[in-house]
Amino acid sequence: MTQYDDKKIQNLVKKLTKMPKPKAEPGKTYDKTAPKRAGDDQEIERDRFFKEMKRREF
């Protein structure tokens, strides 16, 4: 193997062993002093419902 191949393999191993970044909280935060909201199933369902209602025309 050449030095180039060794370097490619090292970079690939380094890339595969990295820990994934934690996912950001869903939703927008406008006030940094406000307490964090817990993401429960009801909140997710409610957000999906209102998003769907915005698309509809009455």
C-alpha positions in Angstrom: 0.0 0.0 0.0 1.1 3.5 -0.7 1.2 6.3 1.8 -1.9 7.8 0.0 -3.9 4.6 0.6 -2.9 4.5 4.3 -4.0 8.1 4.7 -7.4 7.4 3.0 -7.9 4.4 5.3 -7.1 6.4 8.4 -9.5 9.1 7.4 -12.2 6.6 6.8 -11.7 4.9 10.2 -11.7 8.3 11.9 -14.9 9.2 10.1 -16.7 6.0 11.0 -15.7 6.1 14.7 -17.0 9.7 15.3 -20.0 9.9 17.5 -23.0 11.5 15.9 -23.9 14.9 17.1 -27.0 15.1 19.4 -30.1 16.2 17.6 -31.3 19.7 18.3 -34.6 20.1 20.0 -37.5 20.4 17.7 -39.3 23.7 17.7 -38.2 27.3 17.9 -36.9 29.0 21.0 -37.3 32.7 21.0 -36.8 33.4 24.7 -33.6 31.9 26.1 -34.8 32.5 29.7 -38.0 30.4 29.2 -37.9 26.9 30.6 -37.2 24.1 28.1 -40.2 22.3 26.7 -40.4 18.5 27.0 -41.1 16.9 23.7 -43.9 14.5 24.4 -46.1 12.6 22.0 -49.1 14.9 22.4 -47.0 17.9 21.5 -45.6 16.2 18.4 -49.1 15.2 17.4 -50.5 18.7 18.0 -47.7 20.3 16.0 -48.4 17.9 13.1 -52.1 18.6 13.3 -51.7 22.4 13.2 -49.2 22.2 10.4 -51.7 20.2 8.4 -54.5 22.6 9.2 -52.5 25.6 7.9 -52.3 23.8 4.5 -56.0 23.5 4.1 -58.4 26.1 2.7 -61.8 26.7 4.2 
